[in-house]
């Protein structure tokens, strides 16, 4: 394939992706009614609804600014040969293939982080602060940034080194070995993420003995769900938003409650929310999604193996021959439409699973408590309860609240 054609296709994909995202965002904003819709009465009051609209519009305006800036920077960097320029610098520093790729990706990551930091800072310490969500201190923010950079750098660096090493050793068959390592890593993190990574950022403590723990254990026994690990995480150190999640596999599985969830919801509502999470496990959604993600990883690596040796990909970014690192960047840009299509299917599947988990909770516990709990969580986070249908179809991994409530009410 001609490098000029590849370059044009990359530019077209970048532009189409930007226009598509902004169009959907505009449709979603336009879908908001200035008056409280009748179907939101009893969920939002007039004051909270106006607060939600202000929050949503401010985030949309800021999103337009940040996405436009990122789009322009990427496009200018691409058109001016920035990737080739940085690659030449890297080549002048080392002739070791793995070090070249690591240094190349590290430089791009640092540049991206530095450019995006002012926007992230503003979003956290102005917008989230303005609407009462942010509880992050400057000290915590900086510590999170440093630890997050270090952890992602170490993990990403090791995985990338393995991929390049396999590429040098096995040629076009490298994707099979990379897939194996990626699969092992995914399983390892699914089992030990809460024990190894979360403690670097948050404190987790076992849920203390009391009526809430008793009710959770009683429900778990009722539905045949072996549960020994129930933890509370100090989410309030960063945000007022509430959440709960299920993590781990086998004996390593655990349920994690945000302290904000315990503060905002009644014990019955908390059990109902956890019943939803247990529903995912009982319906094998967690395992199914893991299998799907592993298969998707294998497909991506296979496609990448078909293109990485194509000099036209590197030349489209200004290189004079095929380079692994330039091929990786070009492939990621060319893959974006495929990623979007796969995302549509994965989100549709996820929404179906959410309905199933809601049905499990409503059938095995009490649907009215799940509804009231979801209402509190959504309103507390100023969630958009009436998204544009197309926006919801493309981006939402969970059905909108009103649809979930209707489905829960209809559970027999």
C-alpha positions in Angstrom: 0.0 0.0 0.0 1.3 3.5 -0.9 2.4 5.5 2.1 0.7 8.6 0.8 -2.6 6.8 0.7 -2.0 5.5 4.3 -1.3 9.1 5.4 -4.5 10.3 3.8 -6.5 7.5 5.4 -5.1 8.3 8.8 -6.0 12.0 8.5 -9.5 11.1 7.3 -10.0 8.7 10.2 -8.8 11.3 12.7 -11.1 14.0 11.3 -14.1 11.7 11.0 -13.6 10.5 14.6 -13.4 14.0 15.9 -16.5 15.2 14.0 -18.5 12.1 15.0 -17.7 12.6 18.7 -18.6 16.3 18.6 -21.8 15.7 16.7 -23.0 13.1 19.3 -22.0 15.4 22.1 -24.1 18.2 20.5 -27.1 15.9 20.0 -26.8 14.8 23.7 -26.8 18.4 24.9 -29.7 19.4 22.7 -31.7 16.5 24.1 -31.8 18.1 27.5 -35.1 19.8 28.3 -35.0 23.2 30.0 -37.8 22.1 32.2 -37.9 19.1 34.5 -39.5 16.3 32.4 -42.5 14.6 34.0 -40.7 11.2 34.1 -38.0 12.7 36.3 -40.3 13.9 39.0 -39.6 12.1 42.2 -36.0 11.6 41.1 -34.7 15.2 40.5 -36.4 18.2 41.9 -36.3 21.5 40.1 -33.2 22.8 41.9 -31.2 19.6 41.4 -32.2 19.4 37.8 -31.0 22.9 37.1 -27.8 22.0 38.9 -27.4 18.9 36.7 -28.0 20.9 33.5 -25.3 23.5 34.5 -22.9 20.7 35.3 -23.5 18.9 32.1 -23.3 22.1 29.9 -20.1 23.2 31.6 -18.5 19.7 31.1 -19.7 19.7 27.5 -18.1 23.1 26.8 -14.9 22.0 28.5 -15.0 18.7 26.6 -15.2 20.6 23.3 -12.2 22.7 24.3 -10.1 19.7 25.4 -11.0 17.5 22.5 -10.5 20.2 19.9 -7.1 21.1 21.4 -6.0 17.4 21.4 -7.2 16.9 17.8 -5.4 20.0 16.5 -2.1 19.1 18.3 -2.3 15.5 17.0 -3.0 16.6 13.5 -0.3 19.3 13.4 2.2 16.9 14.9 1.3 14.3 12.3 1.3 16.7 9.3 4.6 18.3 10.3 6.4 15.0 10.6 6.6 15.1 14.4 6.5 11.3 14.8 9.4 10.9 12.4 11.3 13.7 14.1 11.0 12.1 17.5 11.9 8.7 16.0 15.1 10.1 14.5 16.1 11.5 18.0 15.4 8.1 19.5 17.5 6.3 16.9 20.4 8.7 17.5 20.3 7.8 21.2 20.3 4.0 21.0 20.4 1.2 18.4 18.7 -1.3 20.7 15.3 -2.2 19.3 13.5 -2.6 22.6 15.1 0.6 24.1 14.1 2.5 20.9 10.5 1.5 21.3 10.4 2.1 25.0 12.0 5.6 24.7 9.8 6.5 21.7 6.6 5.6 23.5 7.8 7.1 26.8 8.5 10.4 25.1 5.0 10.5 23.5 3.4 9.6 26.8 5.2 12.3 28.8 4.4 14.9 26.1 0.7 13.8 26.2 0.6 13.9 29.9 2.2 17.4 30.2 -0.1 18.8 27.5 -3.2 17.3 29.2 -2.3 18.1 32.8 -3.7 21.7 32.8 -7.0 20.5 31.5 -7.2 17.7 34.0 -6.2 20.1 36.8 -9.0 22.5 35.8 -11.6 19.7 35.6 -10.7 18.4 39.0 -10.1 21.6 41.0 -12.6 23.9 39.3 -15.5 22.1 37.7 -15.7 19.1 40.1 -14.9 21.5 43.0 -17.6 23.9 41.9 -20.3 21.3 42.0 -19.2 19.8 45.3 -17.7 16.5 44.0 -14.0 17.0 44.4 -12.4 16.0 47.7 -8.9 15.6 46.3 -6.2 17.7 47.8 -3.3 19.0 45.8 -1.0 16.6 47.7 -3.2 13.6 46.9 -3.5 14.7 43.3 0.3 15.0 42.8 0.9 11.7 44.7 -1.7 10.0 42.4 0.0 11.4 39.4 3.4 10.2 40.4 2.4 6.8 41.5 0.1 6.3 38.5 2.9 7.3 36.1 5.3 4.9 37.8 2.9 2.0 37.9 1.8 2.4 34.3 5.3 3.0 33.2 6.6 -0.2 34.8 3.7 -2.4 33.7 3.5 -0.9 30.3 7.2 -1.0 29.8 7.5 -4.6 30.7 4.6 -5.7 28.5 5.9 -3.6 25.5 9.4 -5.0 26.0 8.0 -8.5 25.9 6.1 -7.7 22.7 9.1 -6.2 20.9 11.3 -9.1 22.2 8.9 -11.7 20.7 8.8 -9.7 17.5 12.6 -9.8 17.1 12.7 -13.5 18.1 9.6 -15.0 16.4 9.0 -12.7 13.5 5.4 -12.5 12.3 4.4 -15.2 14.8 5.2 -12.9 17.6 1.5 -12.1 18.2 0.9 -15.6 19.5 3.5 -15.3 22.3 2.4 -11.7 23.0 -1.2 -12.9 23.3 -0.1 -15.6 25.7 1.6 -13.0 28.0 -1.2 -10.6 27.7 -3.7 -13.3 28.6 -1.7 -14.3 31.7 -1.3 -10.7 32.7 -5.1 -10.1 32.4 -5.9 -13.1 34.5 -3.3 -12.1 37.1 -4.6 -8.6 37.4 -8.2 -9.8 37.6 -7.2 -11.9 40.6 -4.8 -9.6 42.4 -5.5 -6.0 41.3 -7.3 -5.2 44.6 -4.4 -6.6 46.6 -1.5 -5.1 44.6 -2.6 -1.9 42.9 -5.5 -0.5 44.8 -3.5 -0.2 48.1 -1.1 2.2 46.3 -3.9 4.7 46.0 -6.6 3.9 48.5 -7.0 2.3 51.9 -9.2 -0.8 52.0 -10.5 -2.1 55.3 -12.7 -5.2 56.0 -16.3 -4.2 56.6 -16.8 -4.1 60.3 -19.1 -6.5 62.1 -22.7 -5.2 62.3 -26.1 -5.3 60.8 -24.9 -4.3 57.3 -22.3 -7.1 57.1 -24.9 -9.6 58.5 -27.4 -8.6 55.9 -24.9 -9.0 53.1 -23.7 -12.4 54.4 -27.3 -13.5 54.8 -28.1 -12.6 51.2 -25.0 -14.2 49.9 -25.9 -17.5 51.6 -29.4 -17.3 50.4 -28.3 -17.2 46.7 -25.4 -19.7 47.2 -22.7 -17.1 46.8 -19.6 -17.8 48.8 -18.3 -14.5 50.1 -15.7 -14.0 52.7 -14.2 -10.7 51.6 -16.2 -7.5 52.0 -14.1 -4.4 52.0 -14.7 -0.6 52.4 -12.6 1.7 50.3 -11.9 5.4 51.2 -13.3 6.8 48.0 -14.3 10.0 49.9 -10.7 11.1 49.9 -11.1 12.0 46.2 -14.8 12.4 45.4 -18.3 12.5 46.9 -19.6 10.1 44.2 -20.7 6.6 45.4 -19.9 3.2 43.9 -19.4 -0.5 44.6 -17.8 -3.1 42.5 -17.0 -6.8 42.4 -13.4 -8.0 41.7 -11.3 -11.1 41.6 -11.8 -14.7 40.7 -12.4 -17.8 42.7 -11.1 -17.6 46.2 -9.7 -14.1 45.5 -13.1 -12.6 44.7 -14.2 -9.7 46.9 -16.8 -7.0 47.0 -15.7 -3.5 47.6 -18.0 -0.7 48.9 -17.1 3.0 48.7 -17.5 4.7 52.0 -19.6 7.3 50.3 -22.0 4.5 49.3 -22.4 3.5 52.9 -23.0 7.1 53.9 -25.6 7.9 51.3 -27.6 4.6 51.0 -29.7 2.6 53.6 -28.5 -0.9 54.4 -31.3 -2.4 52.4 -30.3 -0.3 49.4 -26.7 -1.3 49.7 -27.6 -5.0 49.8 -29.7 -4.5 46.7 -26.8 -2.8 44.8 -24.5 -5.6 45.9 -27.2 -8.1 44.8 -26.8 -6.6 41.3 -23.0 -7.2 41.5 -23.5 -10.7 42.6 -25.9 -11.1 39.7 -23.1 -10.4 37.3 -21.1 -13.2 38.9 -23.9 -15.7 39.1 -24.8 -15.1 35.4 -21.1 -15.5 34.6 -20.8 -12.0 33.0 -17.4 -11.5 34.5 -15.9 -14.6 33.0 -17.7 -14.0 29.7 -16.3 -10.5 29.4 -12.8 -11.7 30.3 -13.0 -14.3 27.6 -14.2 -11.7 25.1 -11.5 -9.3 26.0 -8.8 -12.0 25.6 -10.2 -12.9 22.2 -10.3 -9.3 21.2 -6.7 -8.9 22.3 -5.7 -11.8 20.1 -7.5 -10.4 17.1 -5.8 -7.0 17.5 -2.3 -8.6 17.9 -2.9 -10.8 14.8 -4.0 -7.8 12.7 -1.0 -5.8 14.0 1.3 -8.7 13.0 0.0 -8.4 9.4 0.8 -4.7 9.1 3.8 -4.0 11.4 6.3 -5.0 8.7 4.7 -2.8 6.1 7.1 0.0 5.4 4.2 2.2 4.1 2.9 2.5 7.7 6.1 4.0 9.0 6.7 6.0 5.8 3.2 7.5 6.3 4.5 9.0 9.5 7.7 10.2 7.9 10.0 7.3 8.5 12.4 6.1 5.8 11.8 2.3 6.5 9.7 0.0 8.7 10.1 0.8 12.4 8.2 -1.1 15.0 7.3 2.0 17.0 6.1 4.0 14.0 4.1 1.0 12.8 2.5 0.7 16.2 1.3 4.4 16.2 0.1 4.2 12.6 -1.8 0.9 13.3 -3.5 2.4 16.3 -4.8 5.3 14.2 -6.0 3.0 11.4 -7.6 0.6 13.9 -9.8 3.3 15.5 -12.9 2.6 13.3 -12.7 -1.1 14.0 -12.3 -0.3 17.7 -15.5 1.9 17.5 -17.5 -0.8 15.9 -16.4 -3.4 18.4 -17.2 -0.9 21.1 -20.8 -0.7 19.9 -21.2 -4.5 20.2 -19.4 -4.6 23.6 -21.6 -1.8 25.0 -24.8 -3.4 23.7 -23.7 -6.7 25.3 -22.8 -4.9 28.6 -26.3 -3.1 28.7 -28.0 -6.5 28.2 -25.9 -7.9 31.1 -26.8 -4.9 33.3 -30.5 -5.7 32.7 -29.9 -9.3 33.7 -28.0 -8.3 36.9 -30.9 -6.0 37.8 -33.4 -8.8 37.2 -31.3 -11.1 39.4 -31.3 -8.5 42.2 -35.0 -7.7 41.9 -35.9 -11.4 41.9 -33.6 -12.5 44.7 -33.8 -9.4 46.9 -36.1 -6.4 46.6 -36.4 -4.4 43.4 -37.8 -1.3 45.2 -34.6 -1.0 47.2 -32.5 -1.4 44.1 -34.5 1.4 42.4 -34.2 3.8 45.3 -30.5 3.0 45.6 -29.8 3.6 41.9 -31.8 6.9 42.1 -29.6 8.2 45.0 -26.4 7.2 43.2 -27.4 8.8 39.9 -28.7 12.0 41.4 -25.7 12.4 43.7 -23.5 12.1 40.7 -25.7 14.5 38.6 -26.0 11.7 36.0 -27.8 12.4 32.7 -31.0 10.4 33.0 -32.3 11.4 29.5 -29.4 10.9 27.1 -30.0 11.2 23.4 -30.7 7.6 22.1 -27.8 7.6 19.6 -25.4 8.9 22.3 -26.6 6.2 24.7 -26.3 3.5 22.0 -22.7 4.5 21.2 -21.2 5.3 24.6 -23.3 3.8 27.4 -22.2 0.5 28.9 -25.1 0.8 31.3 -28.7 1.5 30.3 -30.0 4.9 31.4 -31.6 5.0 34.8 -35.2 5.4 33.6 -34.9 2.4 31.4 -33.4 0.3 34.2 -36.2 1.4 36.6 -38.9 0.4 34.0 -37.3 -3.0 33.5 -37.0 -3.6 37.3 -40.6 -2.7 37.8 -41.6 -5.2 35.1 -39.8 -8.1 36.8 -42.3 -10.7 37.8 
